[in-house]
Amino acid sequence: MKDQLALRIKIGDGQAFELLFRKYYVRLCGYAYKFLNEPEEAREVVQDVFTKLWERREDIDPEESINAYLFKMTQNNSINKLRRKKVESKYIEIYKLVYVDHREPSPYESLLAHELNDEINTAISNMPPKCRRIFELSRVEGFKYSEIAAALHISIKTVEAQISKALQILRLELGDVLIMLIVPLFSLYFLSS
């Protein structure tokens, strides 16, 4: 039997989507909280679930249970968030060690920093060539956007767009919090290797 609410959402009915949101939001937040133990993070996960559901509404199968779909998405997003937090906290410790405490890293911490360096290098190598070149000129060589534009005979808007694209690629591959670490760790480990 077809789920009429799911069918209405599939064809873009905003009121049906709002009904679904009101029906499941609190329950999904409670479910996400069981994984995350943080109310704000649980709300973020559930907001993301509903955003993705709306963006992918054409893919909804009214024959399937939207209830099960929402809970599975919430579970997956919560687990992914826990994994990202674990990785991010590891690299934040390295950042604090090197840039706040200013002490020599232990062999283990040095290994973690080199792992991050490898992940950054891999993410950069996966960028399209033009995007990678502009990113390296900006972040590694310290060129200003206007200098990059002049050197490559492109507009400043193109430079901005390519830097934005590069950061988006890094964010997808490394996570949002790691972006804050890239510039200082980049100069410390990338330039020394």
QUIWOWO-V146364 format. One line per field, one symbol per residue. phi: phi as a letter, one per 30 degrees, with the letter a starting at -180 (. if undefined). psi: psi as a letter, one per 40 degrees, with the letter a starting at -180 (. if undefined). burial: 1 if it has 9 or more other ideal C-beta (glycine too) atoms within 8 Angstrom, else 0. Layout:
phi->???
psi->???
burial->???
This chain:
phi->.ddddddddecjddddddddeddceddddddddedchbedddddddededdddddcddddcddcddedddddddddddddddddddddddddddededccdhcdddedddddddddeddddddddddeeddddddddddcciddedddeddchbdddddedddddddddddddcjeddeddddddeddcdddc
psi->hhhdddddddefhddddddddddeddddddddddddfhdddddddddddddddddfddehhedihdddddddddddddddddddddddddddddddddeddfihiidddddddddddddddddddeiiddddddddddddefiidddddddefiiddddddddddddddddddeidddddedddddddddde.
burial->0010111111000001101110011001111110110000111111011101110010010101010011101110111011010011011111111100000010001101110110111111001000111111111100101011100100000111011011101110111011101101110111000
